[in-house]
Amino acid sequence: MLAETVSSLPLTVYKKAEDGRIIAKTHPLSLLFGGKVNRYQTKIEYFETVLLNLFIHGNAYSLIQRFGDRIVGLVPLMSAQVEVQLLADGSLVYAYSHDGGVQVFAAESIWHLKLMGNGTIGLSPLAHMRNTLGIAQAVEGAVTKIYSNGAKPSGVLTIDRILTPRSGKWCGPISRR
């Protein structure tokens, strides 16, 4: 529902003007988002696909189609089929697995949208929530264990001397009752 709602919102490209900004009706992206984003999808269909990938996987990838320097299309790639690779020189490449093969694209050929993450890839909101719930369950288990005994300690640690630093280590006898 969220992807459908956001994709149906108007998208306007502006350009700077002396007195602020004006709508850039002839900008290539205005023309692109004003009609079909690629030969298969309208703007709404395209953004539904992109936003669904973004909300589920934390990443959305689109292949940028160009005619010369001009962007003429954006084709969404399924996030589960894309692997981002950081090369030794610091550049990124995108390996897209499909139909039993792998295509590798330079970063300039991919529009990558990402949610919170490490800067290279986004973290899926579902994975983030799963981790949060796992931590909450672990804390709940620990608290339950403490209070199952009336919050009383199960043992007492006693030492037969006063603790003093000796070479950074304690070497005296310790007994547990």
Buried (B, 14 or more C-beta within 10 A) or exposed (E): EEBEEBBEEEEEBEEEEEEEEEEBEEBBBBBBBBEBBBEEBBBBBBBBBBBBBBBBBBBBBBBBBEEEEEBBBBBBBBBEEBEBEEEEEEEBBBEBBEEEEEEEBEEEBBBBBBBEEEEEBBBBBEEBEEEEEEEEEEEEEEEEEEEEEEEEEEEEEEEEEEEEEEEEEEEEEEEEE
